[in-house]
Amino acid sequence: MPNKLVILDRDGVINFDSAQFIKSPAEWKPIPGSLEAIARLTQSGYKVVVATNQSGVGGGLFDMEMLNQIHAKMHKAVVAQGGRIDAIFYCPHTADSKCECRKPKPGMFKRISETFNVDLAGIPAVGDSLRDLQAGGALGCQPMLVLTGKGEKTKGEGDLPAGTLEFADLAAAVDHILREEKK
């Protein structure tokens, strides 16, 4: 795999999700095994990028300073496990905005492609909701559904992009990515 890059959704993939949004560092709690999974990617030479919708900013539930504090906690937690998140891309807009960056639109993924100067064809895009898979799929990413977060509900609703792979959690998805690399 020439471009060792993995794109992860945040809420429901790396950390537990909340219907009330993750509004503070105290509410950000990692899903067991997710931080170690990111560390395994880092140690295998992958760049790890997070692409996350954060409409709570646009909706006034929390401000950019708070989002930065939440992400600082996430970075620190990943580093403590020996991993690294190379970049976080986020859409601060609400669902009713006409932006191009809010998943399922592919704007964030286009920015990732441009920033890292990589073609996203075949790049793993791990998410727990249909919109995560659709956004990555629009640029040829390999959609990977994890059953944490909203994943079980997403799987139950069906209509997943063609070729979507399913995994119990991020750790299982990373096992697969690292296994495939060795082939």
Secondary structure, 3 states (H helix, E strand, C coil): CCCCEEEECCECCCECCCCCCCCCHHHCCECCCHHHHHHHHHHCCCEEEEEEECHHHHCCCCCHHHHHHHHHHHHHHHHHCCCCCCEEEEECCCCCCCCCCCCCCCHHHHHHHHHHCCCCCCCEEEECCHHHHHHHHCCCCEEEEECCCCHHHHHHHCCCCCCCEEECCHHHHHHHHHHHHHC
